[in-house]
């Protein structure tokens, strides 16, 4: 039975077409991976099927009484509620049923025999619903999912208003999983999860009985949980049965077949045109030439999709820094309370260090303390000499109303407009993206604008906080190559082992010095 049916969907922004006559069908229990390069329209598709965006054409039909759960990272969390309050709200419909049932019990004392029979039947029905949905195990379920996604480390009694963007997303994801809807819509759910919690989510989705649509650039994760791939490319949506690896093989074979057919047709067209040109003037061969011309005119021309610009990241390198990058002595990081035991850390020129470990233990806080953006609770940090810093922050506020050109030009005013456009194009952005406001770009396109600003500054020390979040496969591979080639020093936070293992000379597991208990 079809849960969701999309027919002849078309949509665009201004003169930029995103979808053209796209159809899609989701069946009960299907685990779908929605993939494609940055800016192809994956998040737009999610917005359309959830009703938050009206398409230009086509229809979106959900089956009746289907419960849809969408991981919307822009949801507002009410100040004054704790994490536990928000998670328990996932069972609001069950607590409302319990309230209704208790009211029925109160009415039973004054009910007539006929009314009593009716009330007992309704109470029995509600009681069955509560039992079937494990209503009396709510607290245990909340604890289990919170622990699985690392929310227990933050503290379930913490006010949601005080959380970072990443922590907020984890709360919304936990609430969504607890609601256990008929269909889950997940847009980049692993962006703010560390390895241990990604592993937990992987197991959860593998065992999930209901349907889900997953947008993710984390290929090992995606590959392990989906059984269908829908690929968004050139305003089309193509269906492939199997996991991501199967898709890659089938897509490549399809591409090669199309290229072979295109070459054969181009040769045939050239031959026909040549025959027509040579024979149309002769009386004896004119009819044959006209016949060939008709064949040309009626031919359905095969078109190859334009190759998307692939990003090229080349970090500009400044003169060599001093031998010592930083040294900490008895450094204790944190805000109101310590996040670490006293730390004696050292980094030397040429080291490429990956900071790994669970979310919420202070990896970003350590970076900010080393850079002097945050005062330590105690101890000291000494930075070396001749450092030219490039810093990629995980969350950046402001600048959304600027165009891509304005954003980069403001940082490099000596460049010409042509040079700014060329720099953005090298990062894999098209002319339409380059002229757009940053606010309308996808998460991956925004990251590419920030990387453009970073690679065009001369640096000898890169500090990168989750740089791969939102980046598509090509951009991730190219960033990995560029960081391996970089001659300077790197301090990197990442939750993707397949990314940082090839870049890092050293891996520091921050769980070994955190004050957080696991």
C-alpha positions as CSV (number, residue, x, y, z in Angstrom):
1,X,0.0,0.0,0.0
2,X,1.3,3.4,-1.0
3,X,1.8,5.8,2.0
4,X,2.9,8.7,-0.2
5,X,2.3,9.4,-3.9
6,X,3.9,12.3,-5.7
7,X,2.8,12.9,-9.4
8,X,4.3,15.2,-12.0
9,X,6.0,17.5,-9.5
10,X,7.7,20.7,-10.9
11,X,9.3,23.4,-8.9
12,X,11.9,26.1,-9.1
13,X,13.3,29.3,-7.6
14,X,13.2,32.3,-9.9
15,X,14.7,31.1,-13.2
16,X,16.4,28.1,-11.6
17,X,14.5,24.9,-12.1
18,X,14.8,22.3,-9.3
19,X,12.3,19.6,-10.4
20,X,10.7,18.9,-13.7
21,X,7.8,16.5,-13.9
22,X,9.0,14.3,-11.1
23,X,7.0,11.3,-9.7
24,X,7.7,9.3,-6.5
25,X,5.9,6.6,-4.5
26,X,6.7,5.3,-1.0
27,X,5.4,2.0,0.3
28,X,5.0,0.7,3.8
29,X,8.3,-0.3,5.4
30,X,10.5,1.0,2.6
31,X,13.8,2.5,3.8
32,X,14.7,5.2,1.2
33,X,18.0,7.1,0.7
34,X,17.4,10.4,-1.1
35,X,20.8,11.4,-2.6
36,X,22.3,14.0,-4.9
37,X,24.9,16.7,-5.1
38,X,24.6,19.9,-3.0
39,X,21.9,22.2,-4.3
40,X,20.1,19.5,-6.4
41,X,16.9,19.9,-4.3
42,X,16.8,17.2,-1.6
43,X,15.8,19.5,1.2
44,X,13.4,21.2,-1.2
45,X,11.7,17.9,-1.9
46,X,11.4,17.3,1.9
47,X,9.8,20.7,2.3
48,X,7.3,20.1,-0.5
49,X,6.1,16.6,0.8
50,X,5.7,18.0,4.3
51,X,3.6,20.9,3.0
52,X,5.9,23.6,4.2
53,X,6.6,24.6,0.5
54,X,4.0,24.8,-2.2
55,X,5.2,23.3,-5.5
56,X,4.8,25.1,-8.8
57,X,3.0,22.0,-10.3
58,X,2.0,18.4,-9.6
59,X,0.3,16.7,-6.6
60,X,1.4,15.3,-3.3
61,X,-1.0,12.7,-1.7
62,X,-0.6,11.0,1.7
63,X,-2.7,8.1,2.7
64,X,-5.3,8.8,5.3
65,X,-4.4,8.8,9.0
66,X,-0.7,8.4,8.4
67,X,1.5,9.9,11.1
68,X,4.5,11.8,9.6
69,X,7.6,12.7,11.6
70,X,10.0,15.3,10.1
71,X,13.3,16.3,11.6
72,X,13.0,20.0,11.1
73,X,16.1,21.7,12.5
74,X,14.3,25.1,12.5
75,X,11.7,24.0,15.1
76,X,11.3,26.3,18.1
77,X,11.9,24.8,21.5
78,X,10.0,26.6,24.2
79,X,12.1,28.3,26.9
80,X,11.5,26.9,30.4
81,X,11.1,23.3,29.2
82,X,13.8,20.7,30.1
83,X,15.1,18.1,27.7
84,X,13.0,15.5,29.6
85,X,9.9,17.7,29.1
86,X,10.4,17.9,25.4
87,X,11.0,14.1,25.0
88,X,8.0,13.2,27.1
89,X,5.9,15.5,24.8
90,X,6.4,12.8,22.2
91,X,3.8,10.8,24.0
92,X,1.4,13.8,24.4
93,X,-1.3,11.9,22.4
94,X,-1.1,9.0,24.9
95,X,-1.2,11.3,28.0
96,X,-4.2,13.0,26.5
97,X,-5.9,9.6,26.1
98,X,-5.1,8.8,29.8
99,X,-6.7,12.1,30.9
100,X,-9.8,11.2,28.8
101,X,-9.9,7.7,30.3
102,X,-9.7,9.1,33.9
103,X,-12.5,11.5,33.1
104,X,-14.6,8.5,32.0
105,X,-13.9,6.8,35.3
106,X,-15.2,9.8,37.1
107,X,-18.4,9.8,35.1
108,X,-19.1,6.1,35.8
109,X,-20.4,6.8,39.3
110,X,-23.4,8.7,38.0
111,X,-23.9,6.8,34.7
112,X,-27.0,4.8,33.8
113,X,-26.5,1.0,33.1
114,X,-26.5,1.7,29.3
115,X,-24.0,4.6,29.7
116,X,-21.8,2.6,32.0
117,X,-21.6,-0.2,29.4
118,X,-20.6,2.4,26.7
119,X,-18.0,4.0,29.0
120,X,-16.5,0.6,29.9
121,X,-16.2,-0.3,26.2
122,X,-14.4,3.1,25.4
123,X,-12.2,2.8,28.5
124,X,-11.2,-0.7,27.4
125,X,-10.3,0.5,23.9
126,X,-8.2,3.4,25.3
127,X,-6.5,1.0,27.7
128,X,-5.6,-1.3,24.8
129,X,-4.0,1.6,23.0
130,X,-2.0,2.6,26.0
131,X,-0.8,-0.9,26.6
132,X,0.1,-1.5,22.9
133,X,2.2,1.8,22.9
134,X,4.1,0.9,26.1
135,X,2.5,3.9,27.9
136,X,3.6,2.7,31.3
137,X,7.2,2.4,30.1
138,X,7.5,6.0,28.9
139,X,10.2,7.0,31.4
140,X,12.3,4.0,30.5
141,X,11.9,4.7,26.7
142,X,12.9,8.3,27.2
143,X,16.0,7.3,29.1
144,X,16.9,4.7,26.5
145,X,16.7,7.0,23.5
146,X,18.3,9.9,25.4
147,X,21.2,7.7,26.3
148,X,21.5,6.3,22.7
149,X,21.9,9.9,21.3
150,X,24.1,11.2,24.1
151,X,21.5,13.5,25.7
152,X,22.1,12.0,29.1
153,X,25.6,13.5,29.0
154,X,24.1,17.0,28.5
155,X,21.6,16.4,31.4
156,X,17.9,15.8,30.9
157,X,16.9,18.5,33.4
158,X,18.7,21.2,31.4
159,X,16.6,24.0,29.9
160,X,16.4,23.5,26.1
161,X,16.8,27.3,25.6
162,X,20.5,27.0,26.8
163,X,21.4,24.3,24.2
164,X,23.7,24.8,21.1
165,X,22.4,24.2,17.6
166,X,23.8,20.7,17.5
167,X,22.4,19.8,20.9
168,X,19.0,21.2,19.9
169,X,19.0,19.0,16.8
170,X,19.7,15.9,18.9
171,X,16.7,16.7,21.2
172,X,14.4,17.1,18.1
173,X,15.7,13.8,16.7
174,X,15.2,11.9,20.0
175,X,11.6,13.3,20.3
176,X,10.9,12.2,16.7
177,X,12.2,8.7,17.3
178,X,10.1,8.4,20.5
179,X,7.0,9.4,18.5
180,X,7.6,6.4,16.2
181,X,5.6,7.8,13.3
182,X,4.4,5.8,10.3
183,X,7.0,7.5,8.2
184,X,10.2,9.3,9.3
185,X,11.7,12.1,7.2
186,X,15.3,12.6,8.2
187,X,17.5,15.4,6.7
188,X,21.2,14.9,7.6
189,X,20.5,13.4,11.1
190,X,24.2,12.4,11.7
191,X,25.5,16.0,11.3
192,X,25.7,16.6,15.0
193,X,26.2,13.0,16.2
194,X,29.5,11.5,17.1
195,X,30.6,7.9,16.1
196,X,29.1,6.1,19.1
197,X,25.7,7.8,18.6
198,X,25.7,7.3,14.8
199,X,26.3,3.6,15.5
200,X,23.2,3.6,17.9
201,X,21.0,5.4,15.3
202,X,22.2,3.0,12.6
203,X,21.0,0.0,14.7
204,X,17.7,1.8,15.4
205,X,17.0,2.4,11.8
206,X,18.0,-1.0,10.7
207,X,15.3,-2.4,13.0
208,X,12.7,0.3,12.3
209,X,9.5,-1.4,11.1
210,X,8.0,1.7,9.5
211,X,9.1,3.6,6.4
212,X,11.6,6.4,6.3
213,X,13.2,8.8,3.8
214,X,16.8,9.7,4.7
215,X,18.9,12.5,3.3
216,X,22.6,11.9,4.2
217,X,26.0,12.5,2.7
218,X,27.5,10.0,5.3
219,X,27.8,7.2,2.8
220,X,28.7,4.3,5.2
221,X,25.8,5.2,7.4
222,X,23.4,5.6,4.5
223,X,24.6,2.3,2.9
224,X,23.9,0.3,6.1
225,X,20.2,1.4,6.6
226,X,18.5,1.8,3.2
227,X,17.1,-0.7,0.7
228,X,16.1,1.9,-2.0
229,X,17.9,4.9,-3.5
230,X,16.2,7.9,-5.1
231,X,18.8,10.0,-7.0
232,X,18.2,13.7,-7.6
233,X,20.0,15.0,-10.6
234,X,19.3,17.4,-13.4
235,X,15.7,18.1,-12.2
236,X,14.9,14.4,-12.3
237,X,14.3,11.7,-9.6
238,X,15.5,8.2,-10.5
239,X,14.8,5.0,-8.5
240,X,17.3,2.3,-7.8
241,X,16.6,-0.9,-5.8
242,X,19.3,-1.8,-3.3
243,X,21.8,0.1,-1.2
244,X,24.2,2.9,-2.2
245,X,26.9,0.6,-3.6
246,X,24.4,-1.0,-5.9
247,X,23.2,2.5,-7.0
248,X,26.8,3.5,-7.9
249,X,27.3,0.4,-10.1
250,X,23.9,0.8,-11.8
251,X,24.2,4.6,-12.2
252,X,27.7,4.2,-13.8
253,X,26.4,1.5,-16.2
254,X,23.4,3.6,-17.2
255,X,25.7,6.6,-17.8
256,X,28.1,4.5,-20.0
257,X,25.1,3.1,-22.0
258,X,23.8,6.6,-22.6
259,X,27.2,7.9,-23.6
260,X,27.6,5.0,-26.1
261,X,24.1,5.6,-27.5
262,X,24.9,9.3,-27.8
263,X,28.1,8.6,-29.8
264,X,26.3,6.2,-32.1
265,X,23.6,8.7,-32.7
266,X,26.0,11.6,-33.3
267,X,27.8,9.5,-35.9
268,X,24.5,8.6,-37.6
269,X,23.5,12.3,-37.6
270,X,26.8,13.3,-39.2
271,X,26.4,10.6,-41.9
272,X,22.9,11.6,-42.7
273,X,23.8,15.3,-42.9
274,X,26.7,14.5,-45.2
275,X,24.5,12.4,-47.5
276,X,21.8,15.2,-47.6
277,X,24.4,17.9,-48.4
278,X,26.0,15.8,-51.2
279,X,22.8,14.6,-52.8
280,X,20.0,17.1,-52.4
281,X,21.0,19.1,-55.5
282,X,21.1,16.0,-57.8
283,X,17.8,15.1,-59.5
284,X,18.6,11.4,-59.4
285,X,19.3,11.3,-55.7
286,X,17.0,14.2,-54.4
287,X,14.3,11.8,-53.1
288,X,16.8,9.8,-51.2
289,X,18.2,13.0,-49.7
290,X,14.7,14.2,-48.7
291,X,14.0,10.8,-47.1
292,X,17.3,11.1,-45.0
293,X,16.3,14.7,-44.1
294,X,12.9,13.5,-42.8
295,X,14.6,10.9,-40.7
296,X,16.9,13.7,-39.3
297,X,13.9,15.9,-38.5
298,X,12.0,13.2,-36.7
299,X,14.9,11.9,-34.7
300,X,14.6,12.1,-30.9
301,X,18.0,13.6,-30.0
302,X,19.9,12.0,-27.1
303,X,21.2,14.7,-24.8
304,X,24.0,14.2,-22.2
305,X,23.5,15.9,-18.9
306,X,25.9,18.8,-18.4
307,X,28.7,17.8,-16.0
308,X,28.3,19.6,-12.7
309,X,31.3,21.7,-11.7
310,X,33.4,19.7,-9.3
311,X,35.0,21.6,-6.4
312,X,38.7,22.2,-6.4
313,X,40.2,23.2,-3.0
314,X,43.8,24.5,-2.9
315,X,44.7,26.1,0.4
316,X,47.0,29.1,0.1
317,X,50.0,28.6,2.4
318,X,51.7,31.4,4.4
319,X,55.3,31.4,5.5
320,X,56.3,28.7,8.0
321,X,55.1,29.1,11.6
322,X,57.3,28.7,14.7
323,X,58.0,25.1,15.8
324,X,55.5,25.2,18.7
325,X,51.8,25.6,17.7
326,X,50.4,25.6,21.2
327,X,51.1,24.3,24.7
328,X,48.7,24.1,27.6
329,X,49.6,23.8,31.3
330,X,47.0,22.4,33.7
331,X,44.3,23.8,31.4
332,X,40.7,23.3,32.6
333,X,38.1,24.3,30.1
334,X,34.4,24.9,30.6
335,X,31.7,27.5,31.2
336,X,30.0,27.4,34.6
337,X,31.6,24.1,35.5
338,X,34.7,22.2,34.3
339,X,34.5,20.1,31.2
340,X,38.0,18.7,31.5
341,X,40.5,17.6,34.0
342,X,43.8,19.7,34.0
343,X,45.3,19.3,30.6
344,X,49.0,19.4,29.5
345,X,48.8,19.3,25.7
346,X,51.3,20.1,23.0
347,X,51.1,20.6,19.3
348,X,54.1,21.1,17.0
349,X,54.4,22.4,13.4
350,X,53.3,19.9,10.8
351,X,51.1,17.9,13.1
352,X,47.5,17.2,11.8
353,X,45.5,16.3,14.9
354,X,41.9,15.0,14.8
355,X,39.9,15.6,18.0
356,X,37.3,12.8,18.4
357,X,34.8,11.7,21.0
358,X,31.2,12.0,22.1
359,X,29.3,15.3,21.6
360,X,29.0,17.6,24.6
361,X,32.4,16.7,26.1
362,X,34.1,20.0,25.1
363,X,35.9,19.5,21.8
364,X,34.7,22.9,20.4
365,X,35.2,24.5,23.9
366,X,38.9,23.3,23.7
367,X,39.4,24.8,20.3
368,X,37.9,28.1,21.4
369,X,40.0,28.1,24.6
370,X,43.2,27.4,22.5
371,X,42.4,30.2,20.1
372,X,41.8,32.7,23.0
373,X,38.1,33.1,22.2
374,X,37.1,31.7,25.6
375,X,38.9,32.2,28.9
376,X,39.8,28.9,30.7
377,X,38.5,28.1,34.2
378,X,42.1,27.7,35.2
379,X,45.6,27.0,33.8
380,X,47.1,28.6,30.7
381,X,47.5,28.3,26.9
382,X,50.6,29.6,25.1
383,X,50.4,30.0,21.3
384,X,53.5,29.9,19.1
385,X,54.9,32.6,16.8
386,X,54.2,33.5,13.2
387,X,50.8,31.9,13.0
388,X,48.4,32.7,10.1
389,X,45.1,31.1,11.2
390,X,42.2,29.8,9.2
391,X,39.2,28.9,11.3
392,X,36.1,27.0,10.1
393,X,33.4,27.2,12.7
394,X,30.6,24.7,13.0
395,X,27.9,27.3,13.4
396,X,28.1,30.8,11.9
397,X,25.5,33.5,12.4
398,X,24.9,36.5,10.3
399,X,25.7,37.3,6.6
400,X,22.6,35.4,5.3
401,X,21.3,38.5,3.4
402,X,24.6,38.9,1.4
403,X,25.1,37.3,-2.0
404,X,28.0,34.9,-2.3
405,X,29.9,37.5,-4.3
406,X,29.4,40.1,-1.6
407,X,30.4,37.7,1.2
408,X,33.8,36.8,-0.5
409,X,34.5,40.3,-1.9
410,X,34.1,41.8,1.6
411,X,36.9,39.6,2.8
412,X,39.1,40.1,-0.3
413,X,38.4,43.7,-1.5
414,X,41.5,43.8,-3.7
415,X,40.1,41.1,-6.0
416,X,38.2,42.0,-9.1
417,X,34.6,40.7,-9.6
418,X,35.9,38.2,-12.2
419,X,38.4,36.8,-9.7
420,X,35.8,36.5,-6.9
421,X,33.5,34.7,-9.3
422,X,36.3,32.4,-10.4
423,X,37.2,31.6,-6.8
424,X,33.6,30.6,-6.0
425,X,33.3,28.6,-9.2
426,X,36.4,26.6,-8.2
427,X,34.5,25.6,-5.1
428,X,31.8,23.9,-7.2
429,X,29.3,26.8,-7.3
430,X,27.4,27.7,-10.5
431,X,26.7,31.2,-11.7
432,X,23.1,31.1,-10.3
433,X,24.5,30.1,-6.9
434,X,27.2,32.7,-7.0
435,X,24.6,35.5,-7.6
436,X,22.1,34.2,-5.0
437,X,21.8,35.3,-1.4
438,X,23.4,33.0,1.1
439,X,20.0,32.5,2.8
440,X,18.5,30.6,-0.1
441,X,21.5,28.2,-0.5
442,X,21.5,24.6,0.7
443,X,23.7,23.7,3.8
444,X,26.4,22.3,1.5
445,X,26.5,25.3,-0.8
446,X,26.8,27.6,2.3
447,X,29.7,25.5,3.5
448,X,31.4,25.8,0.1
449,X,31.1,29.7,0.3
450,X,32.8,29.5,3.8
451,X,35.5,27.2,2.4
452,X,36.1,29.6,-0.5
453,X,36.8,32.4,2.0
454,X,39.2,30.0,3.9
455,X,41.2,28.6,1.0
456,X,41.9,32.1,-0.4
457,X,43.5,33.3,2.8
458,X,47.2,32.6,3.4
459,X,47.4,30.2,6.4
460,X,49.9,27.9,8.1
461,X,47.4,26.7,10.8
462,X,43.9,25.4,10.0
463,X,41.4,24.9,12.8
464,X,38.3,23.1,11.4
465,X,35.2,22.3,13.5
466,X,33.1,19.6,11.6
467,X,34.0,20.9,8.1
468,X,32.3,18.0,6.3
469,X,28.7,18.6,7.7
470,X,26.4,19.1,4.7
471,X,29.1,18.5,2.1
472,X,28.3,16.1,-0.8
473,X,30.5,13.2,-1.6
474,X,32.6,15.0,-4.3
475,X,33.3,18.0,-2.0
476,X,34.2,15.7,0.9
477,X,36.7,13.7,-1.2
478,X,38.3,16.9,-2.6
479,X,38.5,18.5,0.9
480,X,40.2,15.4,2.2
481,X,42.7,15.5,-0.7
482,X,43.4,19.2,-0.1
483,X,44.0,18.7,3.6
484,X,46.4,15.8,3.0
485,X,48.4,18.0,0.5
486,X,48.4,21.0,2.9
487,X,51.9,21.7,4.3
488,X,50.8,23.6,7.4
489,X,49.3,22.3,10.7
490,X,45.7,21.2,11.2
491,X,43.5,20.9,14.3
492,X,40.3,19.1,13.2
493,X,37.1,18.0,14.9
494,X,35.3,15.3,12.9
495,X,32.9,12.4,13.6
496,X,33.6,10.7,10.3
497,X,36.5,8.2,10.6
498,X,36.7,7.6,6.8
499,X,37.4,11.3,6.5
500,X,39.9,12.1,9.3
501,X,41.9,8.8,9.3
502,X,43.6,9.7,6.0
503,X,44.2,13.3,7.0
504,X,45.4,13.1,10.7
505,X,48.9,12.3,11.8
506,X,47.5,12.0,15.4
507,X,44.1,11.2,16.8
508,X,43.2,12.6,20.3
509,X,40.2,10.9,21.9
510,X,38.8,13.6,24.1
511,X,36.8,11.1,26.2
512,X,40.0,10.3,28.0
513,X,40.2,13.7,29.7
514,X,36.6,14.8,29.9
515,X,34.8,15.2,33.3
516,X,31.6,13.8,31.7
517,X,30.5,10.4,32.8
518,X,29.5,7.7,30.2
